[in-house]
């Protein structure tokens, strides 16, 4: 054997283990790629099955399948859907002032209105356009094709003497939901948002509770309330909406996923840009775990307490199945799991004459509240005293102003708690706390907003 052949054979013997490893690695990589493709196909198939199951379950429960439209997507999500961050930003610039991008770019808006809205946009995007293809992509995200006239339509507007403005929105399936704009001293407005059509909690003093629950709202339908409120506040020169309270129709914990996503959209930069400290989610707390459902929600928690005595609370909130001590512990656990800057909590009490409005009830509430303060580091507890707003079908009576003040002062001056009496707003148009119901009388209600309808 020649020297050259011996060297080649030696090199081959040395390289063979390496070649075998490469071959094995290549085979393993091919197998892994095949498995990954199979896994991805399975995930897609599973997602498809899940979507079909969700649609079937939604149909059974008379609920719109929870598909997310553009107004329920973050900038990053909408950017991916539309193929560019600039496209997502201009859509949200318009949503945030109550203008549908399809109207602005679709050629249906009057040129004078378009010029006015253009001035409200960031200067860097005033010349930006969306193509018909992009608008088609945006429309395809919505089961109904668009926000206004799709997700919901403005059906009726009711304006009280104090300018509290109640909007009746008709949803795509024909059901209706209410949202209320409450202006304060010309400097800001609070928007009261609904999370369901009706409510299953059955509070005896609440008109919504007597409706029963018809269905939960999708995230689109929740956020659309802010969209329409922005539009009407702009048209009617109402103060800027800076505060949000989930205290309209429905029990938020019964629709927690959509409420949590809605709070994230409402408080995100580049979207509606509200402060988490000015976004309040109120729950009657059907279970001790109800509070924990909002762990990822950038908001202040509020608890509709009404009475701390178990027997009395069961009378007022007949769906109560847990003791107030158990529910309080659920709140304490949830607050301790939240960031320090989101440990403010509001306890709400609707005062009913001769039922829960005497000073003994105030003392019981104070002792009950102190346990929460002592158990939660950096806790800021506020008690919201709400005078009962009469509804036609219940025999409860509104307490006197003096009784409400005495109750509040007992909490504040005798027990050192921060308490305030909520000022009744919009009661002349059934827009006050406890009066919201989509079967309310419609006298004095206008079918069009003041100003232009664009």
WOURZI-V313105 format. One line per field, one symbol per residue. phi: phi as a letter, one per 40 degrees, with the letter a starting at -180 (. if undefined). psi: psi as a letter, one per 40 degrees, with the letter a starting at -180 (. if undefined). burial: I if it has 9 or more other ideal C-beta (glycine too) atoms within 8 Angstrom, else O. Layout:
phi->???
psi->???
burial->???
This chain:
phi->.ccccccccccccccddccccccccccccccccccccccccccccccccccccccccccccfbcdccccdcbbcdcccccccgiccccccccdcdcbgbcdcccbcgccccccccccdcccddcbcccbbccccccccccccdbgaccgbdabccabbbcccgdbbbbbccccgcbabbbcbcbfgbabbbcbcbacgaccgdccbcccccgccaccccdccccccdccccccccbfccdcbbbbcbcchbdccacdcccccccccbccgbcfccccbbbbbbcgdbccdcccbdcccaccbbccgaccdccccccbcccbbcccccccccdccccccddcbbcbbbbbccbdgbabccccccccccccccccccbcgcbbbbbcbcdbdbccbccbcccccccccccccccccbgccbaccccbgccbfbcdgbcacbccbcgcccbccgccc
psi->hiddddddddddddedddddddddddddddddddddddddddddddddddddddddddddefhhhfihideeiidddddddefhdddddddddddeefhhddddeeeeiidddddddddeiideedeiihiddddddddedhdedichecdiihdihhhideehhhhhhhideeiiiiihhhihfediihhhiieihaiedfhdehdddedihdiiiidddddddddddddddddefiihheihhgeahihdeefdddddddddddeiiebefihdeehhhhiegdideddeefdehgihiihgcdiehdddddddgeeheiidddddddddddddeiidefehihhhhhhhhedfeiddddddddddddddddehhfhhhhhhhhhhhiideieiihiiddddddddddddddefihiihhhhhedeffeiheehheeiieiehieiiiaie.
burial->OOOOOIOOIOOOOOOOOOOOOOOOOOOOOOOOOOOOOOOOOOOOOOOOOOIOOIIOIIOOOOIIIIOIIIIIIIIOIIIOIIOOOOIIIIIIIIIIIIIIIIIIIOOOIOOOIIOOIOOOIOOOIIOOOIOOOIIOIIIOIIOOOIIIOIIIOIOIIIIIOOOIIIIIIIIIOOIIIIIIIIIIOOOIIIIIIIIIIIIIIIIIIIIIIIIOIIIIIIIIIIIIIIIIIIIIIIIIOIIOIIIIIIIIIIIIIIIIOIIIIIIIIIIIOOIIOIOIOIIIIIIIIIIIOIIIIIOOIOIIIIIIIIIOIOOIIIOIIOOIOOOIOIIIIIIIIIIIOIOOOIIIIIIIIIIIIOOIIOOOIIIIIIOIIIIIIOOIOOIOIIIIIIIIIOIOOOOIIIIOOOIIIIIIIIIIOIIOIOIIIIOIIIIOIIIIIIIIIIOIOOOOIIOOIOOOOO
